[in-house]
Amino acid sequence: MEYLMTYGWALLAIVIVIAALIYLNPFSAPELCLFQQQGFSCSEPNPQIYSDGGDVSMNVRIWNKLGKTVEIKGIVCTNAQATEVELTSEFELDQTIPTGSSDDFFNIDCIDSDGDQIQMQPNVEFRGKLIVWYNYEDDLSENIKHEAQANVISVVVEGEDTI
C-alpha cells in the first residue's frame, strides 16, 4: 500500500506539471510589435491581428517617441519582404501624431507579396511586418517619405475591430 501511495503522488505531480505547461504554453513565441529603429512604439498594447471571413487585418496603436510631430502618410501590414511593398493610394493616410502621444489605426489590411489580402484562420500565429510611411511636421517636401518598420508576431483572433 505504501508503495502505491508513493508512486500515486509522483504521478499526480507529473500530471499537474503537464497540465500547467499545456495551460501556460511557455514554448510559444511571445506576441510582440517591435520597430527596428528608435522613435516609434507599437507594443502598448500589442497589435490585434484578426480574421474576418479569412481576410486578415490589424488594429494597432502607434506611439510617437521621435521628439517631433509626425504626419503618418501610409501604413500597411504584410508578410512580404519590406522591399516588395510600396506606398500606394490604397495605404495612404493623413494623421498627425504629436511627440509623446499615440494614435490608433483600425482595419489595416494585411497583404502578401502579390498585393492580395492574406488569408488565415483564427488561432494561427501571424509573423510579418508593420510598415509606416511618415513625414516630420517641418519637412521641406512632403514627397520624400520616411519609412519605419516593425516586426510583428501575434495570434490571429476571430472577428473584426477588436481593439
C-alpha positions in Angstrom: 0.0 0.0 0.0 2.8 2.4 0.9 4.5 1.6 -2.5 1.3 2.5 -4.4 0.8 5.8 -2.4 4.4 6.9 -3.2 4.0 6.3 -6.9 0.5 7.7 -6.9 1.7 11.1 -5.5 4.6 11.1 -8.1 2.1 10.5 -10.9 -0.2 13.2 -9.6 2.7 15.7 -9.5 3.6 14.8 -13.1 0.0 15.3 -14.3 -0.2 18.7 -12.6 3.1 19.9 -14.2 1.9 18.7 -17.6 -1.5 20.4 -17.2 0.3 23.7 -16.2 2.6 23.5 -19.2 -0.4 22.9 -21.5 -2.3 25.8 -20.0 0.6 28.3 -19.9 2.2 27.3 -23.2 5.7 28.6 -22.4 7.1 27.3 -25.6 5.1 29.5 -28.0 6.5 32.7 -29.4 5.6 35.8 -27.4 3.3 38.4 -29.0 5.3 41.5 -30.0 5.5 44.5 -32.1 9.0 46.0 -32.2 10.2 48.8 -34.5 13.7 48.2 -36.0 14.7 51.8 -35.2 14.1 54.0 -32.3 11.3 56.6 -32.3 8.1 54.6 -32.7 6.5 52.0 -30.4 3.5 49.7 -31.1 3.6 47.3 -28.1 1.4 49.2 -25.7 -1.0 47.4 -26.2 0.2 44.7 -28.7 -1.4 44.9 -32.1 -4.5 42.8 -32.7 -4.5 40.6 -35.8 -7.9 39.4 -36.7 -9.6 37.3 -39.3 -12.9 38.4 -40.7 -14.1 35.6 -43.1 -10.5 34.6 -43.6 -9.2 38.1 -44.6 -6.5 39.2 -42.1 -6.4 42.8 -40.8 -4.7 44.6 -38.0 -5.6 47.1 -35.3 -2.6 48.9 -33.8 -1.7 51.9 -31.5 1.4 53.7 -32.6 3.3 55.9 -30.2 5.5 58.7 -31.4 8.7 58.9 -29.4 10.8 60.8 -32.0 10.8 64.1 -30.3 9.0 65.8 -33.3 5.4 65.8 -34.5 5.0 63.4 -37.4 2.4 63.1 -40.1 1.6 59.4 -40.9 1.2 59.2 -44.7 0.6 55.5 -45.0 0.5 52.2 -43.1 0.4 48.6 -44.1 0.6 45.1 -42.6 2.5 42.5 -44.6 4.2 39.1 -44.5 6.3 40.0 -47.6 9.8 41.4 -47.7 9.6 45.2 -46.9 11.4 45.9 -50.2 8.5 44.4 -52.1 5.9 46.8 -50.6 5.5 50.4 -51.8 3.2 53.1 -50.6 0.2 53.2 -52.9 -3.1 55.1 -52.6 -4.6 52.0 -51.0 -2.5 52.6 -47.9 -2.4 56.4 -47.8 -3.5 58.2 -44.6 -3.1 61.7 -43.3 -2.9 61.5 -39.5 -0.8 63.7 -37.2 0.8 62.3 -34.1 2.3 64.9 -31.7 5.5 63.9 -30.0 4.9 61.8 -26.8 1.4 60.7 -27.8 -0.3 57.9 -29.7 -2.9 57.3 -32.3 -5.0 54.2 -33.1 -5.2 52.7 -36.6 -8.0 50.3 -37.4 -8.7 47.8 -40.2 -5.2 47.8 -41.7 -5.3 45.2 -44.5 -2.5 42.6 -44.2 -1.2 41.9 -47.7 1.2 39.3 -49.2 3.9 39.9 -51.8 1.4 39.9 -54.6 -0.7 42.7 -53.0 -3.5 40.3 -52.2 -5.1 40.2 -48.7 -3.6 37.5 -46.5 -6.0 34.6 -45.8 -5.6 33.0 -42.3 -7.8 31.2 -39.9 -8.1 32.2 -36.2 -5.7 30.7 -33.6 -2.8 30.7 -36.1 0.4 32.6 -35.5 1.0 35.6 -37.7 4.6 36.7 -38.4 5.1 39.8 -40.5 5.9 43.5 -40.6 4.1 46.7 -40.0 5.4 49.4 -42.4 4.7 53.1 -41.6 5.5 55.9 -44.0 5.7 59.4 -42.4 6.9 62.9 -42.7 8.1 65.2 -40.0 6.0 68.3 -39.5 8.8 70.6 -40.6 10.0 68.6 -43.7 10.6 70.8 -46.7 9.0 68.4 -49.1 6.1 66.0 -48.4 7.1 64.0 -51.5 10.0 62.4 -49.6 8.6 60.0 -47.1 10.5 58.4 -44.2 9.8 54.7 -43.5 9.7 52.8 -40.3 9.3 49.0 -40.0 8.2 46.9 -37.1 8.4 43.1 -36.7 5.0 41.7 -35.6 4.2 38.3 -34.0 0.7 37.7 -32.9 -2.0 35.1 -32.8 -4.9 35.7 -35.3 -8.2 36.1 -33.5 -11.8 35.8 -34.8 -13.9 38.8 -35.6 -13.4 42.4 -36.6 -12.5 45.7 -34.9 -11.4 44.1 -31.7 -9.2 46.8 -30.2 
